[in-house]
Amino acid sequence: MSIIQAIILGIIQGITEFLPISSSGHLVILPFFLNWQLPAKETFIFNVLVQIGTLVAVIFYFRKDLAAIIVDFFKQLFAGTPFATHDARMGWLLILATIPAGLAGLFFADVVEEAFSSPLIAGIALLVTAVLMVLAEMVSQNIGDTQDITFLTALSMGLMQVLAMFPGVSRSGSTISGGMYRHLRREAAGKFSFLMSIPIMLAAGGLSTYQMVTEVPNLGEFLPIMAIGFLTAMVVGYIAIRWLLKFLVRNSLIYFSVYCMLLGGITILVWAVN
């Protein structure tokens, strides 16, 4: 992987991690379209590690919310009133939303890693993302705010995050749709979606760091390239978060659904021709 390739992939990761169009799908499809012959193991690790860049972006963007949640979570827990406040309750909701994807990652890590080498799977998964968002727009009453998130809503969004383990299924698209199925407003579902991505991205980043250290022979050569991708994804990701949350206040997910449908269809067609 060259420096130019790392920058391009970092930009793509930063834009698509938070926009509901699947960062993992783009990181599989783009090298396929450009005929980049990248080592499968290094590509998988790079794809997950650049997510740490976007993880830093989302932590920084929501730093005040996260600080309030963490402080109040432990304060109310030690006081024996774990659900007394909105922030403390939000902590429990985020834990619940993380459990499904955490368990799935333990049992299906090999299957997911294999999927990262298949443009066909990414193309099909993009069509799945498109359908999820169309259905969300059809059924949602678009009335609930973050204080209206129930444990069932958090679990629903957590289960949708399991689908996002596969390249092409957008994490933000599937989880925001999960919240909208429970009638949350788009921006409220988006905010909770970003917050609930933090624990699972931390876990994925930690696993990939371990894989990088133990399985990549040319680690010294790979680190500078990884750092460039990390920094690019972090900066672009922060910009993407700000833009999307403002966009969702007044606009539908249908725009992203159409994009996913077109890209998925084109990917499947190109794969079939090749």
C-alpha positions, 0 to 999 in steps of 0.5 A: 500500500502506497502513501497516496492509497493510504490518503485516499482510503483515509478520506473515504473512511472519514467520509463514509464512516458516519454517512450511512453509505458504509465505510467498510463497503467503500474500502472493499469496493474502491480497491476493486474498481481501481484494480489495487492489488493489496495484501488481504491481511494488511488491508483488513487490519488497515481498514479497521485501524483507520476506524480508530481515526474516526473513533478519535473524531467521534470521541472529540465531537461528543466529549462533553456528552461522554464526560457527563455520561461517564461521571453520572453513570458511576455517581448514580451507581455508587449512590444506589440509584443507577437509573435516576438521571438521563445521563446515568441511564444513557450509560446503561443504554449504551452498554446494552446496545454494544452487547449484540455486536460484541458477542457476534464479533467473538463468534464470527470474526473469521467469517467477517474477515473473509467477507472483506475480500469479496466485492460481491458481498459488499455490493449485496450488502449495500443493497441491504443498507438501502432497503433498511433506510427506505423501510425506516423512512416508511415506518418512522413517526420521527417524533422521539428524542434521546430522552425517549430511548428505551432499553428495547430501542437500544437493543434494537439498534444494537442488533442492527449494529451486528449487521454492520460487521459485514462490509457494505452494511452501513453501521450508521445507516443500519443503527439509525434505521433501527432507532427510526423503526422505534420512531426516534427522530433522525438526528436523535437516532444519529446521535445515539448511533455515533455514541454506541459505535465507540465501544465496538470501535475500541474493541475492533481497534484493540483486536486489530492492533494485536493482529498487526503486532503478531501477524504482519511481518513488515510492521515497520514499513506499514506503520507510517502508512497506517499513521497517514490513513489514521490522521486523514480519517480523523480530520475528515471524520470530524467534519462528516459528523458535524455535517450529517447531524445538521443534514438529518434535522431537515432531510431524509435518508432516502438520498443515501439509500439511492446512492447505496442502491446505485453503488451496490448495483454497479459493484455487482454488475462489474463483479459479474462482468469480470 
